[in-house]
């Protein structure tokens, strides 16, 4: 294949469909966003362990092209789901995927952590936390999540196993509780609940 043709191919959207938690979804992605060809193992593990009620208001922190937030929006049709990411390309694709899948109760916005979330409160916050996010940002995530959760609200995170003890320590410090829901080969899903 000649270079020009190959480059043209690389610039086209990557498109795939997936059934997640009983929800059939089609995703458009592109090179440069996280896991562009398939739903990654951490996100699958997280989705399998979360409990979403029909009227929950949900936040997907670091949404990428939207799979976690879109599933939450479908599972909570009476609630509103907000998807945030600091990458404008990811936010563009998340909004495109929300629209393509006909999800009327979700939107994606550009936000560095909670910086653009305003005063909104949530029943569920979920995040597939990148391994390289850094302790300072993780500390902000934890405290901001606590501030933005309704009483009884749930924070679900999936991290690489190497961050498991860090998450446990911080959940206990910030929320006063920690529940390891599932530990896979490479990833751990944890839950903290706001008192």
LOLUMSE-154492 format. One record per atom (N, C-alpha, C, O): residue in one letter; atom name; x, y, z. Coordinates in nm, 2 decimals. Last residue first. Layout:
 resn name      X      Y      Z
    A   CA      X      Y      Z
...
This chain:
 resn name      X      Y      Z
    X    N  -2.06   0.89   5.34
    X   CA  -2.15   0.87   5.46
    X    C  -2.27   0.97   5.45
    X    O  -2.35   0.97   5.54
    X    N  -2.00   0.76   5.03
    X   CA  -2.00   0.88   5.11
    X    C  -2.10   0.86   5.22
    X    O  -2.22   0.83   5.19
    X    N  -1.80   0.48   4.97
    X   CA  -1.93   0.53   4.98
    X    C  -1.93   0.65   5.07
    X    O  -1.87   0.65   5.18
    X    N  -1.59   0.33   4.72
    X   CA  -1.60   0.40   4.85
    X    C  -1.74   0.46   4.85
    X    O  -1.79   0.50   4.74
    X    N  -1.45   0.04   4.57
    X   CA  -1.57   0.12   4.60
    X    C  -1.55   0.20   4.73
    X    O  -1.50   0.14   4.82
    X    N  -1.25  -0.09   4.30
    X   CA  -1.27  -0.06   4.44
    X    C  -1.39   0.04   4.45
    X    O  -1.42   0.11   4.36
    X    N  -1.10  -0.33   4.11
    X   CA  -1.21  -0.24   4.12
    X    C  -1.24  -0.22   4.27
    X    O  -1.25  -0.31   4.34
    X    N  -0.78  -0.38   3.96
    X   CA  -0.86  -0.40   4.08
    X    C  -0.97  -0.29   4.08
    X    O  -0.95  -0.18   4.05
    X    N  -0.60  -0.57   3.71
    X   CA  -0.67  -0.46   3.76
    X    C  -0.75  -0.49   3.88
    X    O  -0.79  -0.60   3.91
    X    N  -0.48  -0.81   3.62
    X   CA  -0.40  -0.68   3.61
    X    C  -0.47  -0.56   3.68
    X    O  -0.40  -0.47   3.71
    X    N  -0.65  -1.01   3.70
    X   CA  -0.51  -1.04   3.67
    X    C  -0.43  -0.91   3.68
    X    O  -0.32  -0.91   3.74
    X    N  -0.87  -0.86   3.94
    X   CA  -0.84  -0.94   3.82
    X    C  -0.69  -0.96   3.81
    X    O  -0.62  -0.94   3.91
    X    N  -1.06  -0.82   4.21
    X   CA  -0.93  -0.81   4.17
    X    C  -0.90  -0.91   4.06
    X    O  -0.91  -1.03   4.07
    X    N  -1.34  -0.64   4.32
    X   CA  -1.29  -0.75   4.23
    X    C  -1.15  -0.72   4.20
    X    O  -1.11  -0.61   4.17
    X    N  -1.40  -0.47   4.53
    X   CA  -1.51  -0.54   4.47
    X    C  -1.45  -0.66   4.39
    X    O  -1.52  -0.77   4.39
    X    N  -1.29  -0.36   4.83
    X   CA  -1.24  -0.42   4.71
    X    C  -1.34  -0.51   4.65
    X    O  -1.37  -0.61   4.71
    X    N  -1.39  -0.08   4.98
    X   CA  -1.44  -0.21   4.95
    X    C  -1.37  -0.26   4.82
    X    O  -1.40  -0.20   4.72
    X    N  -1.35   0.15   5.25
    X   CA  -1.29   0.10   5.12
    X    C  -1.35  -0.04   5.11
    X    O  -1.35  -0.12   5.20
    X    N  -1.39   0.46   5.43
    X   CA  -1.43   0.32   5.40
    X    C  -1.36   0.28   5.27
    X    O  -1.33   0.37   5.19
    X    N  -1.34   0.72   5.47
    X   CA  -1.36   0.64   5.59
    X    C  -1.40   0.50   5.56
    X    O  -1.44   0.43   5.65
    X    N  -1.27   0.89   5.26
    X   CA  -1.41   0.85   5.27
    X    C  -1.44   0.77   5.40
    X    O  -1.56   0.77   5.45
    X    N  -1.00   0.95   5.31
    X   CA  -1.09   1.05   5.26
    X    C  -1.24   1.02   5.29
    X    O  -1.31   1.10   5.33
    X    N  -0.88   0.71   5.42
    X   CA  -0.85   0.85   5.47
    X    C  -0.96   0.95   5.43
    X    O  -1.01   1.02   5.52
    X    N  -0.98   0.51   5.26
    X   CA  -1.00   0.50   5.40
    X    C  -0.98   0.64   5.46
    X    O  -1.05   0.68   5.55
    X    N  -0.89   0.59   5.01
    X   CA  -1.03   0.58   5.03
    X    C  -1.06   0.58   5.18
    X    O  -1.15   0.65   5.22
    X    N  -0.61   0.58   5.06
    X   CA  -0.67   0.70   5.04
    X    C  -0.82   0.70   5.05
    X    O  -0.88   0.79   5.10
    X    N  -0.56   0.30   5.10
    X   CA  -0.52   0.39   5.20
    X    C  -0.60   0.53   5.18
    X    O  -0.65   0.58   5.28
    X    N  -0.66   0.20   4.85
    X   CA  -0.72   0.15   4.98
    X    C  -0.69   0.26   5.09
    X    O  -0.78   0.30   5.16
    X    N  -0.49   0.32   4.67
    X   CA  -0.63   0.35   4.66
    X    C  -0.70   0.31   4.80
    X    O  -0.78   0.39   4.85
    X    N  -0.25   0.20   4.75
    X   CA  -0.26   0.35   4.75
    X    C  -0.41   0.39   4.75
    X    O  -0.45   0.47   4.83
    X    N  -0.30  -0.07   4.69
    X   CA  -0.28  -0.03   4.83
    X    C  -0.30   0.13   4.85
    X    O  -0.35   0.17   4.95
    X    N  -0.33  -0.06   4.40
    X   CA  -0.44  -0.11   4.49
    X    C  -0.42  -0.06   4.64
    X    O  -0.52  -0.01   4.69
    X    N  -0.15   0.00   4.21
    X   CA  -0.21   0.12   4.28
    X    C  -0.31   0.07   4.39
    X    O  -0.37   0.16   4.45
    X    N  -0.10  -0.24   4.09
    X   CA   0.01  -0.17   4.16
    X    C  -0.04  -0.05   4.24
    X    O   0.03  -0.01   4.33
    X    N  -0.32  -0.31   3.94
    X   CA  -0.30  -0.37   4.07
    X    C  -0.20  -0.30   4.15
    X    O  -0.20  -0.30   4.28
    X    N  -0.47  -0.02   3.79
    X   CA  -0.38  -0.13   3.79
    X    C  -0.35  -0.18   3.93
    X    O  -0.36  -0.11   4.02
    X    N  -0.81   0.04   3.89
    X   CA  -0.67   0.08   3.87
    X    C  -0.59  -0.04   3.84
    X    O  -0.64  -0.15   3.86
    X    N  -1.13   0.18   3.89
    X   CA  -1.05   0.06   3.85
    X    C  -0.91   0.12   3.83
    X    O  -0.89   0.22   3.76
    X    N  -1.37   0.30   4.13
    X   CA  -1.25   0.32   4.05
    X    C  -1.20   0.18   4.01
    X    O  -1.21   0.08   4.08
    X    N  -1.67   0.45   4.23
    X   CA  -1.61   0.33   4.18
    X    C  -1.48   0.36   4.10
    X    O  -1.49   0.45   4.01
    X    N  -1.84   0.60   4.48
    X   CA  -1.72   0.62   4.39
    X    C  -1.66   0.48   4.36
    X    O  -1.62   0.41   4.44
    X    N  -2.17   0.68   4.56
    X   CA  -2.07   0.57   4.54
    X    C  -1.96   0.62   4.44
    X    O  -1.99   0.67   4.33
    X    N  -2.37   0.84   4.81
    X   CA  -2.32   0.83   4.68
    X    C  -2.20   0.73   4.67
    X    O  -2.13   0.72   4.77
    X    N  -2.46   0.90   5.06
    X   CA  -2.48   0.76   5.02
    X    C  -2.43   0.74   4.87
    X    O  -2.44   0.62   4.82
    X    N  -2.51   1.23   4.97
    X   CA  -2.49   1.14   5.08
    X    C  -2.54   1.00   5.03
    X    O  -2.64   0.98   4.97
    X    N  -2.36   1.29   4.64
    X   CA  -2.47   1.30   4.73
    X    C  -2.44   1.21   4.85
    X    O  -2.37   1.11   4.84
    X    N  -2.03   1.41   4.56
    X   CA  -2.12   1.30   4.58
    X    C  -2.24   1.34   4.67
    X    O  -2.21   1.40   4.78
    X    N  -1.85   1.61   4.56
    X   CA  -1.95   1.61   4.45
    X    C  -2.05   1.49   4.46
    X    O  -2.13   1.48   4.37
    X    N  -1.67   1.57   4.76
    X   CA  -1.74   1.69   4.77
    X    C  -1.86   1.69   4.67
    X    O  -1.96   1.75   4.69
    X    N  -1.55   1.32   4.68
    X   CA  -1.63   1.33   4.80
    X    C  -1.72   1.45   4.80
    X    O  -1.84   1.44   4.84
    X    N  -1.42   1.42   4.45
    X   CA  -1.53   1.32   4.43
    X    C  -1.62   1.32   4.56
    X    O  -1.74   1.32   4.55
    X    N  -1.23   1.58   4.56
    X   CA  -1.34   1.64   4.48
    X    C  -1.45   1.55   4.46
    X    O  -1.57   1.59   4.46
    X    N  -1.07   1.39   4.69
    X   CA  -1.14   1.50   4.77
    X    C  -1.25   1.56   4.69
    X    O  -1.36   1.59   4.75
    X    N  -0.99   1.23   4.47
    X   CA  -1.06   1.17   4.58
    X    C  -1.14   1.28   4.66
    X    O  -1.26   1.26   4.69
    X    N  -0.87   1.42   4.29
    X   CA  -0.98   1.34   4.25
    X    C  -1.06   1.29   4.37
    X    O  -1.19   1.30   4.37
    X    N  -0.65   1.51   4.45
    X   CA  -0.76   1.60   4.41
    X    C  -0.89   1.53   4.37
    X    O  -1.00   1.56   4.41
    X    N  -0.51   1.27   4.46
    X   CA  -0.55   1.33   4.58
    X    C  -0.67   1.43   4.55
    X    O  -0.77   1.43   4.62
    X    N  -0.45   1.24   4.18
    X   CA  -0.53   1.14   4.25
    X    C  -0.59   1.19   4.38
    X    O  -0.70   1.17   4.42
    X    N  -0.28   1.46   4.15
    X   CA  -0.41   1.45   4.08
    X    C  -0.50   1.35   4.14
    X    O  -0.62   1.38   4.16
    X    N  -0.07   1.37   4.31
    X   CA  -0.13   1.50   4.34
    X    C  -0.27   1.50   4.27
    X    O  -0.37   1.54   4.34
    X    N   0.02   1.13   4.20
    X   CA  -0.04   1.13   4.34
    X    C  -0.12   1.26   4.36
    X    O  -0.22   1.26   4.43
    X    N  -0.05   1.05   3.86
    X   CA   0.02   1.11   3.96
    X    C  -0.05   1.13   4.09
    X    O  -0.17   1.14   4.09
    X    N  -0.13   0.91   3.63
    X   CA  -0.20   1.03   3.66
    X    C  -0.12   1.11   3.77
    X    O  -0.13   1.24   3.77
    X    N  -0.06   0.66   3.52
    X   CA   0.04   0.77   3.53
    X    C  -0.02   0.90   3.57
    X    O   0.05   1.01   3.54
    X    N  -0.28   0.49   3.51
    X   CA  -0.17   0.46   3.60
    X    C  -0.07   0.58   3.62
    X    O  -0.02   0.60   3.73
    X    N  -0.60   0.64   3.50
    X   CA  -0.48   0.61   3.43
    X    C  -0.36   0.59   3.53
    X    O  -0.35   0.66   3.63
    X    N  -0.89   0.50   3.63
    X   CA  -0.78   0.59   3.66
    X    C  -0.66   0.55   3.58
    X    O  -0.61   0.44   3.60
    X    N  -1.19   0.50   3.54
    X   CA  -1.08   0.41   3.50
    X    C  -0.95   0.50   3.51
    X    O  -0.92   0.56   3.41
    X    N  -1.45   0.59   3.75
    X   CA  -1.33   0.63   3.68
    X    C  -1.24   0.51   3.66
    X    O  -1.21   0.43   3.75
    X    N  -1.76   0.73   3.85
    X   CA  -1.68   0.61   3.81
    X    C  -1.56   0.66   3.73
    X    O  -1.57   0.76   3.66
    X    N  -2.00   0.82   4.09
    X   CA  -1.88   0.87   4.01
    X    C  -1.80   0.74   3.98
    X    O  -1.77   0.66   4.07
    X    N  -2.34   0.85   4.16
    X   CA  -2.23   0.76   4.12
    X    C  -2.12   0.84   4.05
    X    O  -2.15   0.91   3.95
    X    N  -2.48   1.07   4.22
    X   CA  -2.51   0.95   4.30
    X    C  -2.40   0.85   4.28
    X    O  -2.36   0.77   4.37
    X    N  -2.36   1.41   4.24
    X   CA  -2.39   1.28   4.17
    X    C  -2.41   1.17   4.27
    X    O  -2.37   1.18   4.39
    X    N  -2.40   1.76   4.17
    X   CA  -2.38   1.65   4.26
    X    C  -2.42   1.52   4.19
    X    O  -2.51   1.52   4.10
    X    N  -2.25   2.06   4.04
    X   CA  -2.33   1.94   4.02
    X    C  -2.30   1.84   4.12
    X    O  -2.18   1.82   4.16
    X    N  -2.12   2.30   4.04
    X   CA  -2.18   2.26   4.17
    X    C  -2.26   2.13   4.16
    X    O  -2.32   2.09   4.25
    X    N  -1.86   2.24   3.81
    X   CA  -1.94   2.33   3.88
    X    C  -2.00   2.28   4.01
    X    O  -1.92   2.21   4.09
    X    N  -1.69   2.11   3.64
    X   CA  -1.82   2.04   3.68
    X    C  -1.91   2.13   3.75
    X    O  -2.03   2.11   3.76
    X    N  -1.44   2.18   3.56
    X   CA  -1.56   2.24   3.49
    X    C  -1.69   2.18   3.53
    X    O  -1.79   2.21   3.47
    X    N  -1.27   2.03   3.74
    X   CA  -1.25   2.18   3.72
    X    C  -1.37   2.25   3.65
    X    O  -1.41   2.36   3.68
    X    N  -1.24   1.77   3.81
    X   CA  -1.37   1.83   3.84
    X    C  -1.37   1.98   3.80
    X    O  -1.47   2.05   3.84
    X    N  -1.01   1.69   3.56
    X   CA  -1.07   1.64   3.68
    X    C  -1.21   1.71   3.69
    X    O  -1.29   1.70   3.60
    X    N  -1.06   1.93   3.34
    X   CA  -0.94   1.87   3.41
    X    C  -0.98   1.82   3.54
    X    O  -0.99   1.90   3.64
    X    N  -1.29   1.90   3.09
    X   CA  -1.27   1.93   3.23
    X    C  -1.14   1.86   3.28
    X    O  -1.13   1.74   3.25
    X    N  -1.53   1.92   2.84
    X   CA  -1.39   1.93   2.87
    X    C  -1.37   1.97   3.01
    X    O  -1.42   2.08   3.05
    X    N  -1.81   1.69   2.85
    X   CA  -1.75   1.82   2.85
    X    C  -1.60   1.81   2.88
    X    O  -1.55   1.72   2.94
    X    N  -2.08   1.51   2.72
    X   CA  -1.94   1.51   2.76
    X    C  -1.89   1.65   2.75
    X    O  -1.93   1.73   2.66
    X    N  -2.40   1.39   2.84
    X   CA  -2.32   1.48   2.76
    X    C  -2.18   1.48   2.81
    X    O  -2.15   1.44   2.93
    X    N  -2.72   1.22   2.84
    X   CA  -2.57   1.22   2.87
    X    C  -2.51   1.33   2.79
    X    O  -2.56   1.36   2.68
    X    N  -2.97   1.14   2.77
    X   CA  -2.95   1.19   2.91
    X    C  -2.80   1.19   2.94
    X    O  -2.77   1.17   3.06
    X    N  -3.00   1.03   2.52
    X   CA  -3.05   1.16   2.54
    X    C  -3.02   1.22   2.68
    X    O  -3.04   1.34   2.70
    X    N  -2.84   0.84   2.30
    X   CA  -2.85   0.85   2.44
    X    C  -2.88   1.00   2.47
    X    O  -2.79   1.09   2.46
    X    N  -2.80   0.75   2.03
    X   CA  -2.93   0.80   2.07
    X    C  -2.95   0.81   2.22
    X    O  -3.06   0.78   2.27
    X    N  -2.55   0.68   1.94
    X   CA  -2.63   0.58   2.01
    X    C  -2.76   0.62   2.06
    X    O  -2.83   0.55   2.13
    X    N  -2.47   0.92   1.83
    X   CA  -2.49   0.81   1.74
    X    C  -2.57   0.70   1.80
    X    O  -2.64   0.62   1.73
    X    N  -2.44   1.08   2.07
    X   CA  -2.54   1.11   1.97
    X    C  -2.57   0.99   1.88
    X    O  -2.69   0.96   1.85
    X    N  -2.23   0.94   2.20
    X   CA  -2.36   0.96   2.27
    X    C  -2.47   0.99   2.17
    X    O  -2.58   0.93   2.18
    X    N  -2.03   0.97   2.00
    X   CA  -2.08   0.84   2.03
    X    C  -2.22   0.84   2.11
    X    O  -2.31   0.76   2.09
    X    N  -1.99   1.25   2.01
    X   CA  -2.03   1.19   1.88
    X    C  -2.09   1.05   1.91
    X    O  -2.20   1.02   1.85
    X    N  -1.90   1.28   2.27
    X   CA  -2.03   1.34   2.23
    X    C  -2.08   1.28   2.10
    X    O  -2.20   1.26   2.09
    X    N  -1.66   1.13   2.25
    X   CA  -1.76   1.09   2.34
    X    C  -1.90   1.15   2.31
    X    O  -2.00   1.08   2.31
    X    N  -1.52   1.28   2.06
    X   CA  -1.57   1.14   2.02
    X    C  -1.67   1.09   2.12
    X    O  -1.77   1.02   2.08
    X    N  -1.48   1.52   2.21
    X   CA  -1.55   1.52   2.08
    X    C  -1.60   1.38   2.04
    X    O  -1.72   1.37   2.00
    X    N  -1.33   1.41   2.42
    X   CA  -1.46   1.47   2.45
    X    C  -1.55   1.48   2.32
    X    O  -1.67   1.45   2.32
    X    N  -1.10   1.33   2.29
    X   CA  -1.18   1.23   2.36
    X    C  -1.32   1.29   2.38
    X    O  -1.42   1.21   2.36
    X    N  -1.01   1.58   2.21
    X   CA  -1.04   1.48   2.11
    X    C  -1.13   1.37   2.17
    X    O  -1.23   1.33   2.11
    X    N  -0.95   1.71   2.45
    X   CA  -1.06   1.76   2.36
    X    C  -1.10   1.66   2.26
    X    O  -1.22   1.66   2.22
    X    N  -0.89   1.58   2.75
    X   CA  -0.85   1.57   2.61
    X    C  -0.97   1.61   2.52
    X    O  -1.07   1.54   2.52
    X    N  -1.00   1.56   3.00
    X   CA  -0.91   1.68   2.98
    X    C  -0.86   1.68   2.83
    X    O  -0.80   1.78   2.79
    X    N  -1.34   1.48   3.04
    X   CA  -1.21   1.44   3.01
    X    C  -1.13   1.56   2.98
    X    O  -1.18   1.67   2.94
    X    N  -1.66   1.36   3.16
    X   CA  -1.56   1.46   3.15
    X    C  -1.42   1.40   3.11
    X    O  -1.39   1.29   3.15
    X    N  -2.00   1.32   3.13
    X   CA  -1.87   1.26   3.10
    X    C  -1.77   1.37   3.09
    X    O  -1.80   1.47   3.02
    X    N  -2.29   1.28   3.32
    X   CA  -2.19   1.37   3.27
    X    C  -2.06   1.30   3.25
    X    O  -2.02   1.23   3.34
    X    N  -2.63   1.18   3.31
    X   CA  -2.49   1.14   3.31
    X    C  -2.40   1.25   3.25
    X    O  -2.43   1.29   3.14
    X    N  -2.92   1.19   3.50
    X   CA  -2.84   1.26   3.40
    X    C  -2.70   1.21   3.42
    X    O  -2.65   1.20   3.53
    X    N  -3.19   0.94   3.52
    X   CA  -3.09   1.03   3.57
    X    C  -3.02   1.10   3.46
    X    O  -3.05   1.08   3.34
    X    N  -3.36   0.76   3.41
    X   CA  -3.42   0.88   3.47
    X    C  -3.32   0.98   3.53
    X    O  -3.36   1.08   3.58
    X    N  -3.18   0.57   3.31
    X   CA  -3.26   0.65   3.22
    X    C  -3.33   0.77   3.28
    X    O  -3.36   0.86   3.21
    X    N  -2.93   0.43   3.38
    X   CA  -3.00   0.52   3.47
    X    C  -3.08   0.62   3.38
    X    O  -3.05   0.74   3.37
    X    N  -2.82   0.27   3.19
    X   CA  -2.87   0.20   3.31
    X    C  -2.95   0.29   3.40
    X    O  -3.02   0.25   3.48
    X    N  -2.74   0.47   3.01
    X   CA  -2.84   0.37   2.96
    X    C  -2.90   0.30   3.09
    X    O  -3.02   0.27   3.09
    X    N  -2.54   0.59   3.16
    X   CA  -2.66   0.67   3.12
    X    C  -2.77   0.58   3.07
    X    O  -2.89   0.61   3.10
    X    N  -2.35   0.38   3.19
    X   CA  -2.42   0.44   3.31
    X    C  -2.55   0.51   3.27
    X    O  -2.65   0.50   3.33
    X    N  -2.28   0.36   2.92
    X   CA  -2.34   0.25   2.99
    X    C  -2.42   0.30   3.11
    X    O  -2.53   0.26   3.13
    X    N  -2.15   0.61   2.89
    X   CA  -2.27   0.58   2.81
    X    C  -2.35   0.46   2.87
    X    O  -2.47   0.46   2.86
    X    N  -1.94   0.60   3.07
    X   CA  -2.05   0.70   3.09
    X    C  -2.17   0.66   3.01
    X    O  -2.28   0.69   3.06
    X    N  -1.79   0.40   2.95
    X   CA  -1.84   0.38   3.08
    X    C  -1.96   0.48   3.11
    X    O  -2.06   0.43   3.16
    X    N  -1.73   0.49   2.68
    X   CA  -1.80   0.37   2.70
    X    C  -1.86   0.36   2.84
    X    O  -1.98   0.32   2.86
    X    N  -1.60   0.75   2.58
    X   CA  -1.74   0.74   2.64
    X    C  -1.80   0.61   2.68
    X    O  -1.91   0.61   2.73
    X    N  -1.35   0.81   2.50
    X   CA  -1.46   0.82   2.40
    X    C  -1.59   0.78   2.45
    X    O  -1.69   0.77   2.37
    X    N  -1.26   0.93   2.82
    X   CA  -1.22   0.88   2.69
    X    C  -1.33   0.90   2.58
    X    O  -1.39   1.01   2.58
    X    N  -1.34   1.02   3.07
    X   CA  -1.43   0.93   3.00
    X    C  -1.37   0.88   2.87
    X    O  -1.43   0.78   2.82
    X    N  -1.27   1.11   3.34
    X   CA  -1.17   1.06   3.24
    X    C  -1.24   0.97   3.14
    X    O  -1.20   0.85   3.13
    X    N  -1.54   1.01   3.51
    X   CA  -1.43   1.09   3.52
    X    C  -1.31   1.04   3.44
    X    O  -1.26   0.93   3.47
    X    N  -1.87   1.02   3.47
    X   CA  -1.76   0.94   3.42
    X    C  -1.64   1.03   3.42
    X    O  -1.63   1.12   3.34
    X    N  -2.14   1.04   3.70
    X   CA  -2.02   1.11   3.64
    X    C  -1.92   1.01   3.60
    X    O  -1.88   0.93   3.68
    X    N  -2.50   1.04   3.72
    X   CA  -2.37   0.97   3.72
    X    C  -2.26   1.06   3.65
    X    O  -2.29   1.15   3.57
    X    N  -2.78   1.00   3.91
    X   CA  -2.70   1.10   3.83
    X    C  -2.56   1.05   3.84
    X    O  -2.51   1.03   3.95
    X    N  -3.02   0.73   3.90
    X   CA  -2.89   0.79   3.95
    X    C  -2.84   0.90   3.85
    X    O  -2.85   0.89   3.73
    X    N  -3.25   0.60   3.85
    X   CA  -3.26   0.74   3.86
    X    C  -3.13   0.81   3.91
    X    O  -3.13   0.92   3.95
    X    N  -3.19   0.32   3.84
    X   CA  -3.25   0.39   3.73
    X    C  -3.25   0.54   3.73
    X    O  -3.25   0.61   3.63
    X    N  -2.85   0.26   3.97
    X   CA  -3.00   0.26   3.99
    X    C  -3.06   0.35   3.88
    X    O  -2.99   0.44   3.83
    X    N  -2.58   0.05   3.93
    X   CA  -2.64   0.18   3.89
    X    C  -2.79   0.16   3.90
    X    O  -2.85   0.07   3.85
    X    N  -2.30  -0.09   4.05
    X   CA  -2.44  -0.10   4.06
    X    C  -2.50   0.04   4.03
    X    O  -2.46   0.14   4.09
    X    N  -2.01  -0.24   3.89
    X   CA  -2.09  -0.12   3.93
    X    C  -2.23  -0.15   3.95
    X    O  -2.29  -0.23   3.87
    X    N  -1.88  -0.46   3.78
    X   CA  -1.89  -0.45   3.92
    X    C  -1.98  -0.34   3.97
    X    O  -2.02  -0.34   4.09
    X    N  -1.86  -0.43   3.50
    X   CA  -1.92  -0.55   3.55
    X    C  -1.95  -0.54   3.70
    X    O  -2.04  -0.61   3.76
    X    N  -1.72  -0.19   3.48
    X   CA  -1.86  -0.20   3.44
    X    C  -1.93  -0.32   3.50
    X    O  -2.05  -0.31   3.54
    X    N  -1.46  -0.28   3.56
    X   CA  -1.53  -0.18   3.63
    X    C  -1.68  -0.19   3.60
    X    O  -1.76  -0.19   3.70
    X    N  -1.40  -0.47   3.36
    X   CA  -1.40  -0.51   3.50
    X    C  -1.49  -0.41   3.58
    X    O  -1.57  -0.45   3.66
    X    N  -1.39  -0.30   3.13
    X   CA  -1.49  -0.41   3.14
    X    C  -1.51  -0.46   3.28
    X    O  -1.62  -0.48   3.32
    X    N  -1.18  -0.13   3.20
    X   CA  -1.32  -0.07   3.19
    X    C  -1.42  -0.18   3.19
    X    O  -1.53  -0.17   3.25
    X    N  -0.97  -0.31   3.20
    X   CA  -1.00  -0.24   3.32
    X    C  -1.14  -0.19   3.32
    X    O  -1.22  -0.20   3.41
    X    N  -0.96  -0.40   2.93
    X   CA  -0.99  -0.49   3.03
    X    C  -1.03  -0.42   3.16
    X    O  -1.13  -0.47   3.23
    X    N  -1.11  -0.17   2.69
    X   CA  -1.00  -0.23   2.76
    X    C  -1.05  -0.31   2.88
    X    O  -1.16  -0.30   2.92
    X    N  -1.28  -0.21   2.39
    X   CA  -1.29  -0.17   2.53
    X    C  -1.19  -0.25   2.61
    X    O  -1.17  -0.37   2.61
    X    N  -1.08  -0.13   2.10
    X   CA  -1.16  -0.22   2.18
    X    C  -1.18  -0.17   2.32
    X    O  -1.10  -0.08   2.36
    X    N  -0.93   0.06   1.97
    X   CA  -0.98  -0.05   1.89
    X    C  -1.08  -0.14   1.97
    X    O  -1.15  -0.22   1.91
    X    N  -0.82   0.26   2.15
    X   CA  -0.91   0.30   2.04
    X    C  -0.98   0.18   1.96
    X    O  -1.08   0.20   1.89
    X    N  -0.72   0.32   2.42
    X   CA  -0.78   0.19   2.38
    X    C  -0.87   0.21   2.26
    X    O  -0.99   0.18   2.27
    X    N  -0.74   0.67   2.43
    X   CA  -0.71   0.55   2.50
    X    C  -0.79   0.43   2.45
    X    O  -0.91   0.44   2.43
    X    N  -0.65   0.83   2.12
    X   CA  -0.73   0.82   2.24
    X    C  -0.70   0.68   2.31
    X    O  -0.65   0.60   2.24
    X    N  -0.48   0.79   1.91
    X   CA  -0.44   0.89   2.01
    X    C  -0.53   0.90   2.13
    X    O  -0.50   0.95   2.23
    X    N  -0.70   0.72   1.65
    X   CA  -0.57   0.70   1.71
    X    C  -0.54   0.82   1.80
    X    O  -0.58   0.93   1.77
    X    N  -1.05   0.71   1.74
    X   CA  -0.94   0.75   1.66
    X    C  -0.81   0.72   1.73
    X    O  -0.81   0.70   1.85
    X    N  -1.39   0.58   1.72
    X   CA  -1.27   0.63   1.79
    X    C  -1.17   0.67   1.69
    X    O  -1.19   0.67   1.57
    X    N  -1.72   0.51   1.77
    X   CA  -1.63   0.57   1.68
    X    C  -1.51   0.62   1.76
    X    O  -1.53   0.69   1.86
    X    N  -1.92   0.24   1.87
    X   CA  -1.82   0.34   1.91
    X    C  -1.74   0.38   1.79
    X    O  -1.69   0.30   1.71
    X    N  -2.23   0.12   1.97
    X   CA  -2.14   0.14   1.86
    X    C  -2.05   0.26   1.89
    X    O  -2.09   0.36   1.93
    X    N  -2.38  -0.11   2.20
    X   CA  -2.33   0.02   2.16
    X    C  -2.23   0.02   2.05
    X    O  -2.16  -0.08   2.03
    X    N  -2.62  -0.27   2.39
    X   CA  -2.54  -0.27   2.26
    X    C  -2.51  -0.13   2.22
    X    O  -2.60  -0.05   2.20
    X    N  -2.61  -0.37   2.72
    X   CA  -2.63  -0.25   2.63
    X    C  -2.55  -0.26   2.50
    X    O  -2.43  -0.27   2.51
    X    N  -2.53  -0.57   2.89
    X   CA  -2.66  -0.58   2.82
    X    C  -2.69  -0.47   2.72
    X    O  -2.80  -0.47   2.66
    X    N  -2.28  -0.48   2.97
    X   CA  -2.39  -0.48   3.07
    X    C  -2.52  -0.49   3.00
    X    O  -2.62  -0.42   3.04
    X    N  -2.21  -0.42   2.63
    X   CA  -2.16  -0.40   2.77
    X    C  -2.28  -0.39   2.87
    X    O  -2.36  -0.31   2.85
    X    N  -2.13  -0.51   2.32
    X   CA  -2.24  -0.52   2.42
    X    C  -2.18  -0.52   2.56
    X    O  -2.10  -0.61   2.60
    X    N  -2.01  -0.32   2.05
    X   CA  -1.98  -0.40   2.17
    X    C  -2.11  -0.40   2.26
    X    O  -2.19  -0.31   2.26
    X    N  -1.85  -0.23   1.75
    X   CA  -1.97  -0.24   1.83
    X    C  -1.94  -0.34   1.94
    X    O  -1.85  -0.43   1.93
    X    N  -1.63   0.02   1.60
    X   CA  -1.66  -0.12   1.64
    X    C  -1.78  -0.11   1.73
    X    O  -1.82  -0.01   1.79
    X    N  -1.42   0.21   1.39
    X   CA  -1.56   0.18   1.43
    X    C  -1.57   0.04   1.48
    X    O  -1.53  -0.05   1.41
    X    N  -1.20   0.47   1.36
    X   CA  -1.21   0.33   1.39
    X    C  -1.35   0.31   1.44
    X    O  -1.40   0.38   1.53
    X    N  -1.21   0.72   1.10
    X   CA  -1.25   0.67   1.23
    X    C  -1.24   0.52   1.24
    X    O  -1.26   0.45   1.14
    X    N  -0.91   0.78   0.91
    X   CA  -1.05   0.74   0.92
    X    C  -1.08   0.69   1.06
    X    O  -1.00   0.64   1.13
    X    N  -0.64   0.81   0.91
    X   CA  -0.72   0.92   0.95
    X    C  -0.87   0.89   0.96
    X    O  -0.94   0.97   1.02
    X    N  -0.54   0.57   0.81
    X   CA  -0.52   0.60   0.95
    X    C  -0.60   0.71   1.00
    X    O  -0.64   0.72   1.12
    X    N  -0.61   0.60   0.54
    X   CA  -0.67   0.50   0.62
    X    C  -0.66   0.53   0.77
    X    O  -0.76   0.51   0.84
    X    N  -0.43   0.80   0.47
    X   CA  -0.57   0.82   0.45
    X    C  -0.65   0.72   0.54
    X    O  -0.75   0.76   0.61
    X    N  -0.19   0.66   0.50
    X   CA  -0.22   0.77   0.59
    X    C  -0.37   0.81   0.58
    X    O  -0.43   0.84   0.69
    X    N  -0.22   0.47   0.29
    X   CA  -0.21   0.42   0.43
    X    C  -0.24   0.54   0.53
    X    O  -0.32   0.52   0.62
    X    N  -0.22   0.64   0.07
    X   CA  -0.33   0.56   0.09
    X    C  -0.34   0.51   0.24
    X    O  -0.44   0.51   0.31
    X    N   0.04   0.74   0.09
    X   CA  -0.07   0.83   0.09
    X    C  -0.20   0.76   0.13
    X    O  -0.28   0.80   0.21
    X    N   0.21   0.51   0.07
    X   CA   0.20   0.59   0.19
    X    C   0.08   0.68   0.20
    X    O   0.01   0.68   0.31
    X    N   0.06   0.22  -0.08
    X   CA   0.14   0.34  -0.09
    X    C   0.11   0.43   0.04
    X    O   0.01   0.42   0.10
    X    N   0.09  -0.12   0.00
    X   CA   0.00   0.00   0.00
    X    C   0.09   0.12   0.00
    X    O   0.19   0.13   0.07
